[in-house]
Every structure is written in structure tokens, then in C-alpha cells.
Amino acid sequence: MADDPDKVWPTGLTLKEAEEVHSYLIDGTRVFGAIALLAHVLVAVSTPWLG
């Protein structure tokens, strides 16, 4: 594989592609966190022995 200055090691993505994938990862993590937070609040509210 030739050295291409536009590619990010070790993925072979360009910097723009890597930043796009990273933004999707961050967005997915935020959605997962929001759903997990909601689930924990619902369990805490519906479980009388925790309150």
C-alpha cells in the first residue's frame, strides 16, 4: 500500500471520512445514553423499594 497523505492510519479513511464516522459514533452514543437514562428513571419510579 502506497503512502497516501490523505489517508488516516490504520483505517485507510481520509480525514473527512474519519470525522464523519466519528460524528455518527458520537450521535449514536448520545441516543443510547438518553434511552438508558430514560430506562433507569422509569425503573426507579416504578420500583417502590428503591425510593
PEPE-V836132 format. One record per residue. N is the residue number from 1. PSI is psi in whole degrees, -180 to 180 (999 if undefined). BURIAL is + if it has 16 or more other ideal C-beta (glycine too) atoms within 10 Angstrom, else -. Layout:
# PEPE-V836132
N/PSI/BURIAL
N/PSI/BURIAL
This chain:
# PEPE-V836132
1/126/-
2/150/-
3/115/-
4/118/-
5/-16/-
6/-9/-
7/145/+
8/126/-
9/143/-
10/6/-
11/-28/-
12/6/-
13/156/+
14/167/-
15/-40/-
16/-43/-
17/-41/-
18/-40/-
19/-35/-
20/-45/-
21/-41/-
22/-40/-
23/-37/-
24/-39/-
25/-44/-
26/-44/-
27/-43/-
28/-39/-
29/-40/-
30/-42/-
31/-46/-
32/-44/-
33/-41/-
34/-42/-
35/-42/-
36/-41/-
37/-45/-
38/-44/-
39/-41/-
40/-39/-
41/-44/-
42/-40/-
43/-42/-
44/-38/-
45/-38/-
46/-4/-
47/104/-
48/-28/-
49/-6/-
50/-19/-
51/999/-
